[in-house]
């Protein structure tokens, strides 16, 4: 499990200082992850409560 920040704009827009609620905001742009130069499978990308 990996938690990261800096996902950029989300849809719907998130709110600073508040817990995310359903429907959870997801990144507008594609999210990618590489490990050792190899692409990794992303199971979820979005805000967590």
PDB file with SEQRES, HELIX, SHEET and CRYST1 records, atoms N, CA, C and O in Angstrom:
SEQRES   1 A   49  UNK UNK UNK UNK UNK UNK UNK UNK UNK UNK UNK UNK UNK          
SEQRES   2 A   49  UNK UNK UNK UNK UNK UNK UNK UNK UNK UNK UNK UNK UNK          
SEQRES   3 A   49  UNK UNK UNK UNK UNK UNK UNK UNK UNK UNK UNK UNK UNK          
SEQRES   4 A   49  UNK UNK UNK UNK UNK UNK UNK UNK UNK UNK                      
SHEET    1 AA1 2 UNK A  34  UNK A  35  0                                        
SHEET    2 AA1 2 UNK A  38  UNK A  39 -1                                        
CRYST1    1.000    1.000    1.000  90.00  90.00  90.00 P 1           1          
ATOM      1  N   UNK A   1       0.853  -1.148   0.000  1.00  0.00           N  
ATOM      2  CA  UNK A   1       0.000   0.000   0.000  1.00  0.00           C  
ATOM      3  C   UNK A   1       0.907   1.220   0.000  1.00  0.00           C  
ATOM      4  O   UNK A   1       1.900   1.276   0.726  1.00  0.00           O  
ATOM      5  N   UNK A   2       0.552   2.185  -0.817  1.00  0.00           N  
ATOM      6  CA  UNK A   2       1.325   3.417  -0.941  1.00  0.00           C  
ATOM      7  C   UNK A   2       0.365   4.593  -0.900  1.00  0.00           C  
ATOM      8  O   UNK A   2      -0.598   4.653  -1.665  1.00  0.00           O  
ATOM      9  N   UNK A   3       0.637   5.518  -0.009  1.00  0.00           N  
ATOM     10  CA  UNK A   3      -0.134   6.754   0.050  1.00  0.00           C  
ATOM     11  C   UNK A   3       0.760   7.861  -0.471  1.00  0.00           C  
ATOM     12  O   UNK A   3       1.941   7.916  -0.129  1.00  0.00           O  
ATOM     13  N   UNK A   4       0.214   8.744  -1.294  1.00  0.00           N  
ATOM     14  CA  UNK A   4       1.000   9.836  -1.868  1.00  0.00           C  
ATOM     15  C   UNK A   4       0.154  11.102  -1.910  1.00  0.00           C  
ATOM     16  O   UNK A   4      -1.065  11.059  -1.748  1.00  0.00           O  
ATOM     17  N   UNK A   5       0.819  12.218  -2.128  1.00  0.00           N  
ATOM     18  CA  UNK A   5       0.132  13.501  -2.256  1.00  0.00           C  
ATOM     19  C   UNK A   5       0.499  14.125  -3.590  1.00  0.00           C  
ATOM     20  O   UNK A   5       1.381  13.635  -4.295  1.00  0.00           O  
ATOM     21  N   UNK A   6      -0.179  15.200  -3.926  1.00  0.00           N  
ATOM     22  CA  UNK A   6       0.152  15.928  -5.144  1.00  0.00           C  
ATOM     23  C   UNK A   6      -0.572  15.420  -6.369  1.00  0.00           C  
ATOM     24  O   UNK A   6      -0.028  15.459  -7.472  1.00  0.00           O  
ATOM     25  N   UNK A   7      -1.804  14.939  -6.190  1.00  0.00           N  
ATOM     26  CA  UNK A   7      -2.538  14.393  -7.327  1.00  0.00           C  
ATOM     27  C   UNK A   7      -3.081  15.471  -8.263  1.00  0.00           C  
ATOM     28  O   UNK A   7      -3.550  15.158  -9.357  1.00  0.00           O  
ATOM     29  N   UNK A   8      -3.025  16.722  -7.849  1.00  0.00           N  
ATOM     30  CA  UNK A   8      -3.513  17.804  -8.704  1.00  0.00           C  
ATOM     31  C   UNK A   8      -5.015  17.992  -8.594  1.00  0.00           C  
ATOM     32  O   UNK A   8      -5.616  17.684  -7.565  1.00  0.00           O  
ATOM     33  N   UNK A   9      -5.612  18.497  -9.657  1.00  0.00           N  
ATOM     34  CA  UNK A   9      -7.054  18.757  -9.666  1.00  0.00           C  
ATOM     35  C   UNK A   9      -7.839  17.459  -9.589  1.00  0.00           C  
ATOM     36  O   UNK A   9      -7.432  16.434 -10.136  1.00  0.00           O  
ATOM     37  N   UNK A  10      -8.980  17.522  -8.894  1.00  0.00           N  
ATOM     38  CA  UNK A  10      -9.849  16.352  -8.784  1.00  0.00           C  
ATOM     39  C   UNK A  10     -11.257  16.704  -9.246  1.00  0.00           C  
ATOM     40  O   UNK A  10     -11.635  17.872  -9.340  1.00  0.00           O  
ATOM     41  N   UNK A  11     -12.019  15.648  -9.532  1.00  0.00           N  
ATOM     42  CA  UNK A  11     -13.423  15.822  -9.897  1.00  0.00           C  
ATOM     43  C   UNK A  11     -14.247  14.885  -9.038  1.00  0.00           C  
ATOM     44  O   UNK A  11     -13.981  13.684  -9.076  1.00  0.00           O  
ATOM     45  N   UNK A  12     -15.220  15.328  -8.272  1.00  0.00           N  
ATOM     46  CA  UNK A  12     -15.464  16.746  -8.004  1.00  0.00           C  
ATOM     47  C   UNK A  12     -14.313  17.345  -7.197  1.00  0.00           C  
ATOM     48  O   UNK A  12     -13.489  16.622  -6.636  1.00  0.00           O  
ATOM     49  N   UNK A  13     -14.272  18.655  -7.149  1.00  0.00           N  
ATOM     50  CA  UNK A  13     -13.194  19.352  -6.444  1.00  0.00           C  
ATOM     51  C   UNK A  13     -13.193  18.976  -4.964  1.00  0.00           C  
ATOM     52  O   UNK A  13     -14.249  18.861  -4.343  1.00  0.00           O  
ATOM     53  N   UNK A  14     -11.986  18.785  -4.404  1.00  0.00           N  
ATOM     54  CA  UNK A  14     -11.859  18.465  -2.985  1.00  0.00           C  
ATOM     55  C   UNK A  14     -11.899  19.727  -2.137  1.00  0.00           C  
ATOM     56  O   UNK A  14     -11.841  20.839  -2.661  1.00  0.00           O  
ATOM     57  N   UNK A  15     -11.999  19.549  -0.829  1.00  0.00           N  
ATOM     58  CA  UNK A  15     -12.017  20.673   0.107  1.00  0.00           C  
ATOM     59  C   UNK A  15     -10.895  20.497   1.116  1.00  0.00           C  
ATOM     60  O   UNK A  15     -10.803  19.454   1.763  1.00  0.00           O  
ATOM     61  N   UNK A  16     -10.041  21.504   1.259  1.00  0.00           N  
ATOM     62  CA  UNK A  16      -8.950  21.447   2.231  1.00  0.00           C  
ATOM     63  C   UNK A  16      -9.498  21.416   3.651  1.00  0.00           C  
ATOM     64  O   UNK A  16     -10.442  22.136   3.979  1.00  0.00           O  
ATOM     65  N   UNK A  17      -8.898  20.577   4.487  1.00  0.00           N  
ATOM     66  CA  UNK A  17      -9.260  20.532   5.896  1.00  0.00           C  
ATOM     67  C   UNK A  17     -10.523  19.761   6.212  1.00  0.00           C  
ATOM     68  O   UNK A  17     -10.975  19.762   7.358  1.00  0.00           O  
ATOM     69  N   UNK A  18     -11.107  19.099   5.217  1.00  0.00           N  
ATOM     70  CA  UNK A  18     -12.325  18.327   5.451  1.00  0.00           C  
ATOM     71  C   UNK A  18     -12.120  16.891   4.993  1.00  0.00           C  
ATOM     72  O   UNK A  18     -11.369  16.639   4.051  1.00  0.00           O  
ATOM     73  N   UNK A  19     -12.787  15.943   5.657  1.00  0.00           N  
ATOM     74  CA  UNK A  19     -12.738  14.555   5.224  1.00  0.00           C  
ATOM     75  C   UNK A  19     -13.452  14.410   3.892  1.00  0.00           C  
ATOM     76  O   UNK A  19     -14.473  15.052   3.647  1.00  0.00           O  
ATOM     77  N   UNK A  20     -12.907  13.564   3.041  1.00  0.00           N  
ATOM     78  CA  UNK A  20     -13.552  13.291   1.759  1.00  0.00           C  
ATOM     79  C   UNK A  20     -14.808  12.464   2.004  1.00  0.00           C  
ATOM     80  O   UNK A  20     -14.823  11.586   2.867  1.00  0.00           O  
ATOM     81  N   UNK A  21     -15.848  12.744   1.249  1.00  0.00           N  
ATOM     82  CA  UNK A  21     -17.093  11.986   1.348  1.00  0.00           C  
ATOM     83  C   UNK A  21     -17.469  11.470  -0.031  1.00  0.00           C  
ATOM     84  O   UNK A  21     -17.013  11.999  -1.044  1.00  0.00           O  
ATOM     85  N   UNK A  22     -18.296  10.444  -0.069  1.00  0.00           N  
ATOM     86  CA  UNK A  22     -18.732   9.859  -1.337  1.00  0.00           C  
ATOM     87  C   UNK A  22     -19.601  10.855  -2.091  1.00  0.00           C  
ATOM     88  O   UNK A  22     -20.387  11.559  -1.458  1.00  0.00           O  
ATOM     89  N   UNK A  23     -19.499  10.947  -3.387  1.00  0.00           N  
ATOM     90  CA  UNK A  23     -18.530  10.240  -4.224  1.00  0.00           C  
ATOM     91  C   UNK A  23     -17.129  10.828  -4.023  1.00  0.00           C  
ATOM     92  O   UNK A  23     -16.952  12.046  -4.057  1.00  0.00           O  
ATOM     93  N   UNK A  24     -16.130   9.948  -3.813  1.00  0.00           N  
ATOM     94  CA  UNK A  24     -14.779  10.409  -3.535  1.00  0.00           C  
ATOM     95  C   UNK A  24     -14.161  11.065  -4.761  1.00  0.00           C  
ATOM     96  O   UNK A  24     -14.232  10.519  -5.862  1.00  0.00           O  
ATOM     97  N   UNK A  25     -13.548  12.247  -4.575  1.00  0.00           N  
ATOM     98  CA  UNK A  25     -12.898  12.925  -5.688  1.00  0.00           C  
ATOM     99  C   UNK A  25     -11.766  12.073  -6.271  1.00  0.00           C  
ATOM    100  O   UNK A  25     -10.999  11.455  -5.533  1.00  0.00           O  
ATOM    101  N   UNK A  26     -11.676  12.049  -7.582  1.00  0.00           N  
ATOM    102  CA  UNK A  26     -10.615  11.326  -8.278  1.00  0.00           C  
ATOM    103  C   UNK A  26      -9.820  12.302  -9.133  1.00  0.00           C  
ATOM    104  O   UNK A  26     -10.352  13.336  -9.537  1.00  0.00           O  
ATOM    105  N   UNK A  27      -8.556  11.995  -9.416  1.00  0.00           N  
ATOM    106  CA  UNK A  27      -7.717  12.898 -10.206  1.00  0.00           C  
ATOM    107  C   UNK A  27      -8.283  13.120 -11.607  1.00  0.00           C  
ATOM    108  O   UNK A  27      -8.807  12.197 -12.231  1.00  0.00           O  
ATOM    109  N   UNK A  28      -8.168  14.359 -12.091  1.00  0.00           N  
ATOM    110  CA  UNK A  28      -8.619  14.695 -13.438  1.00  0.00           C  
ATOM    111  C   UNK A  28      -7.666  14.095 -14.470  1.00  0.00           C  
ATOM    112  O   UNK A  28      -8.106  13.592 -15.503  1.00  0.00           O  
ATOM    113  N   UNK A  29      -6.361  14.147 -14.193  1.00  0.00           N  
ATOM    114  CA  UNK A  29      -5.350  13.631 -15.114  1.00  0.00           C  
ATOM    115  C   UNK A  29      -4.997  12.187 -14.768  1.00  0.00           C  
ATOM    116  O   UNK A  29      -5.198  11.756 -13.632  1.00  0.00           O  
ATOM    117  N   UNK A  30      -4.474  11.435 -15.739  1.00  0.00           N  
ATOM    118  CA  UNK A  30      -4.088  10.045 -15.472  1.00  0.00           C  
ATOM    119  C   UNK A  30      -3.010   9.945 -14.393  1.00  0.00           C  
ATOM    120  O   UNK A  30      -2.149  10.818 -14.283  1.00  0.00           O  
ATOM    121  N   UNK A  31      -3.064   8.883 -13.605  1.00  0.00           N  
ATOM    122  CA  UNK A  31      -2.075   8.621 -12.561  1.00  0.00           C  
ATOM    123  C   UNK A  31      -1.274   7.392 -12.983  1.00  0.00           C  
ATOM    124  O   UNK A  31      -1.851   6.372 -13.360  1.00  0.00           O  
ATOM    125  N   UNK A  32       0.056   7.489 -12.922  1.00  0.00           N  
ATOM    126  CA  UNK A  32       0.915   6.356 -13.250  1.00  0.00           C  
ATOM    127  C   UNK A  32       1.911   6.132 -12.124  1.00  0.00           C  
ATOM    128  O   UNK A  32       2.200   7.041 -11.346  1.00  0.00           O  
ATOM    129  N   UNK A  33       2.432   4.917 -12.046  1.00  0.00           N  
ATOM    130  CA  UNK A  33       3.421   4.567 -11.033  1.00  0.00           C  
ATOM    131  C   UNK A  33       4.398   3.584 -11.643  1.00  0.00           C  
ATOM    132  O   UNK A  33       3.994   2.604 -12.269  1.00  0.00           O  
ATOM    133  N   UNK A  34       5.677   3.843 -11.461  1.00  0.00           N  
ATOM    134  CA  UNK A  34       6.694   2.884 -11.879  1.00  0.00           C  
ATOM    135  C   UNK A  34       7.535   2.502 -10.669  1.00  0.00           C  
ATOM    136  O   UNK A  34       7.805   3.328  -9.797  1.00  0.00           O  
ATOM    137  N   UNK A  35       7.941   1.248 -10.629  1.00  0.00           N  
ATOM    138  CA  UNK A  35       8.808   0.737  -9.566  1.00  0.00           C  
ATOM    139  C   UNK A  35      10.016   0.116 -10.256  1.00  0.00           C  
ATOM    140  O   UNK A  35       9.891  -0.873 -10.978  1.00  0.00           O  
ATOM    141  N   UNK A  36      11.176   0.701 -10.030  1.00  0.00           N  
ATOM    142  CA  UNK A  36      12.379   0.204 -10.691  1.00  0.00           C  
ATOM    143  C   UNK A  36      12.300   0.315 -12.200  1.00  0.00           C  
ATOM    144  O   UNK A  36      12.908  -0.478 -12.919  1.00  0.00           O  
ATOM    145  N   UNK A  37      11.547   1.303 -12.682  1.00  0.00           N  
ATOM    146  CA  UNK A  37      11.404   1.504 -14.116  1.00  0.00           C  
ATOM    147  C   UNK A  37      10.300   0.684 -14.763  1.00  0.00           C  
ATOM    148  O   UNK A  37      10.053   0.814 -15.962  1.00  0.00           O  
ATOM    149  N   UNK A  38       9.634  -0.161 -13.981  1.00  0.00           N  
ATOM    150  CA  UNK A  38       8.554  -0.989 -14.512  1.00  0.00           C  
ATOM    151  C   UNK A  38       7.206  -0.425 -14.077  1.00  0.00           C  
ATOM    152  O   UNK A  38       7.050  -0.016 -12.927  1.00  0.00           O  
ATOM    153  N   UNK A  39       6.224  -0.398 -14.992  1.00  0.00           N  
ATOM    154  CA  UNK A  39       4.907   0.122 -14.617  1.00  0.00           C  
ATOM    155  C   UNK A  39       4.241  -0.771 -13.572  1.00  0.00           C  
ATOM    156  O   UNK A  39       4.314  -1.997 -13.646  1.00  0.00           O  
ATOM    157  N   UNK A  40       3.595  -0.138 -12.603  1.00  0.00           N  
ATOM    158  CA  UNK A  40       2.886  -0.865 -11.548  1.00  0.00           C  
ATOM    159  C   UNK A  40       1.382  -0.683 -11.726  1.00  0.00           C  
ATOM    160  O   UNK A  40       0.929   0.337 -12.246  1.00  0.00           O  
ATOM    161  N   UNK A  41       0.617  -1.675 -11.291  1.00  0.00           N  
ATOM    162  CA  UNK A  41      -0.838  -1.605 -11.374  1.00  0.00           C  
ATOM    163  C   UNK A  41      -1.369  -0.734 -10.240  1.00  0.00           C  
ATOM    164  O   UNK A  41      -1.005  -0.924  -9.079  1.00  0.00           O  
ATOM    165  N   UNK A  42      -2.226   0.215 -10.580  1.00  0.00           N  
ATOM    166  CA  UNK A  42      -2.855   1.083  -9.587  1.00  0.00           C  
ATOM    167  C   UNK A  42      -4.293   0.613  -9.413  1.00  0.00           C  
ATOM    168  O   UNK A  42      -5.064   0.577 -10.372  1.00  0.00           O  
ATOM    169  N   UNK A  43      -4.645   0.256  -8.193  1.00  0.00           N  
ATOM    170  CA  UNK A  43      -5.994  -0.234  -7.923  1.00  0.00           C  
ATOM    171  C   UNK A  43      -6.957   0.884  -7.554  1.00  0.00           C  
ATOM    172  O   UNK A  43      -8.158   0.766  -7.797  1.00  0.00           O  
ATOM    173  N   UNK A  44      -6.451   1.964  -6.973  1.00  0.00           N  
ATOM    174  CA  UNK A  44      -7.296   3.103  -6.612  1.00  0.00           C  
ATOM    175  C   UNK A  44      -6.453   4.357  -6.620  1.00  0.00           C  
ATOM    176  O   UNK A  44      -5.340   4.369  -6.095  1.00  0.00           O  
ATOM    177  N   UNK A  45      -6.974   5.401  -7.206  1.00  0.00           N  
ATOM    178  CA  UNK A  45      -6.330   6.716  -7.175  1.00  0.00           C  
ATOM    179  C   UNK A  45      -7.406   7.737  -6.856  1.00  0.00           C  
ATOM    180  O   UNK A  45      -8.327   7.938  -7.648  1.00  0.00           O  
ATOM    181  N   UNK A  46      -7.300   8.373  -5.720  1.00  0.00           N  
ATOM    182  CA  UNK A  46      -8.282   9.361  -5.316  1.00  0.00           C  
ATOM    183  C   UNK A  46      -8.112   9.704  -3.855  1.00  0.00           C  
ATOM    184  O   UNK A  46      -7.192   9.219  -3.198  1.00  0.00           O  
ATOM    185  N   UNK A  47      -8.992  10.534  -3.350  1.00  0.00           N  
ATOM    186  CA  UNK A  47      -8.908  10.950  -1.954  1.00  0.00           C  
ATOM    187  C   UNK A  47      -9.397   9.839  -1.039  1.00  0.00           C  
ATOM    188  O   UNK A  47     -10.272   9.054  -1.402  1.00  0.00           O  
ATOM    189  N   UNK A  48      -8.820   9.789   0.143  1.00  0.00           N  
ATOM    190  CA  UNK A  48      -9.217   8.799   1.146  1.00  0.00           C  
ATOM    191  C   UNK A  48      -9.737   9.520   2.380  1.00  0.00           C  
ATOM    192  O   UNK A  48      -9.267  10.607   2.718  1.00  0.00           O  
ATOM    193  N   UNK A  49     -10.689   8.923   3.037  1.00  0.00           N  
ATOM    194  CA  UNK A  49     -11.252   9.522   4.250  1.00  0.00           C  
ATOM    195  C   UNK A  49     -10.547   9.005   5.469  1.00  0.00           C  
ATOM    196  O   UNK A  49     -10.881   9.394   6.588  1.00  0.00           O  
TER     197      UNK A  49                                                      
END                                                                             
